[in-house]
Amino acid sequence: MSEREPIGVVGAGWVGLVTAACFAELGHRVVVREIVPEKVESLRRGEIPIHEPGLPELIKKNAERLTFTTDMAELLDGPRLLFVCVQTPPTYSGDADLSAVQRAVGEIGEPDGKALVMKSTVPVGTGRTIHRDAPELAYVACPEFLKEGTAVKDFLEPDRVVVGFDQGDEWAADAVAAAYEPLGAPIVRTDLSSAEMIKLASNAYLATKISFINEIANVCDEVGADVTEVARGMGMDPRIGDRFLNAGLGFGGSCFPKDTQALKILAGNSGYHFQLLNSVIEVNELQKRRVMAKLSKHLDSLVGKRVALLGLAFKPDTDDMREASSLVLASRLEGEGATVVAFDPVAEERARQLLPSVEMAGSAMETLEAADAAVLVTEWPEFAELDWTEVAKAMNNPLLVDGRNFLDPDAVRAAGMTYEAIGRPGLADRSAVS
Ligand code: UGA
């Protein structure tokens, strides 16, 4: 392998660590600068602070090429390309909080012959503002399209790599493109602001697709169609595509809720009222609560009832609980007087802090023991392996709402459970016929 360009990464969060480990895997020496000393200490010991499949292995395998430091000077000493991977959480106004970005930019300063490569999701226009204030530092917008749970694969097998830059920074854009070149993906070379908008628009579009199919599911509930069949039939049209058409309890996580809101606010701040995104956000909020009506169909009241939640993370293969549908659902259930008991294979620790009143069980079976109802909130593969005959016996009332349309309805029902899903009302009749 020919000598590859050294790389600097600012921030050892989820994006920073995945970026660093994957570039190390591609043969680059990578220096990661993180401000929290304890985090650096544990990374040096080989302990990875987040749950991301494949990441610990990759960091271990490439340990020789990875350096972790708290010292910005160490980062500025070597690499030309400085990938900024810090968080941009929402503020109370819904704008993106750019304080971590500004801090990183301030610390980097304007060193000669270096480029700031922005991975963090920022409002459109941020790059040009930073560049105007530090014209000597080249600036490239290279947004990430990683999904939690498959981030390593998404990095190493990208659909596209977006490289945004303005006139004068061609050398930096070429260097970034060269770093990604071995991955063989199309490189979208474009201007800075368009690159920033590609990121926000992609997330907002995917969120729109989810809210759209959730509304179709809600109509299916009323008119007797099965949304999974509808999505299958729609998805075969290549103009639509079959991905991100799974109806359920709505989208969560650190990106879709934040980025749809940020794009809406960005548009509003610029004088444009983004109507469609308002609906996408509202539909998602309501979708997290739809389970309540499904439970009420079967239970007169939730007061004193024990409701089991299967899964708490915002999606499988992560311990991330940010904006998880489970947070809203657990609060609604408790608000109606229910006792909530939950099990999640990896998010338990985070969940204990966020949901202190929820009883945490040690296994799925333990959660379901003596429950009056269960809701499948996160589609962890192990829930598909449950013995539903045993579950039906263990529950006080064998009622399950499958909030992700994840299980085989006929099998679950044949085991003696009352099964409800999202947008699949016809299933009861179908299983009665077969
Ligand atoms: C999302 C995007 O998919 C990534 O491309 C992007 O890089 C990332 O945000 C980011 O901006 O950092 P992520 O939030 O990790 O990735 O998770 P997704 O797999 O996109 O799922 C988001 C939410 O949508 C989850 O709550 C999931 O359950 C829900 N979802 C997803 C559905 O309800 N239905 C679907 O069909 C797909």
Boltz pocket constraint, residues with backbone or C-beta under 6 A from the ligand:
constraints:
  - pocket:
      binder: B
      contacts: [[A, 121], [A, 144], [A, 145], [A, 146], [A, 147], [A, 148], [A, 149], [A, 203], [A, 206], [A, 210], [A, 243], [A, 244], [A, 245], [A, 246], [A, 247], [A, 248], [A, 249], [A, 250], [A, 251], [A, 252], [A, 253], [A, 254], [A, 255], [A, 256], [A, 314], [A, 315]]
      max_distance: 6.0
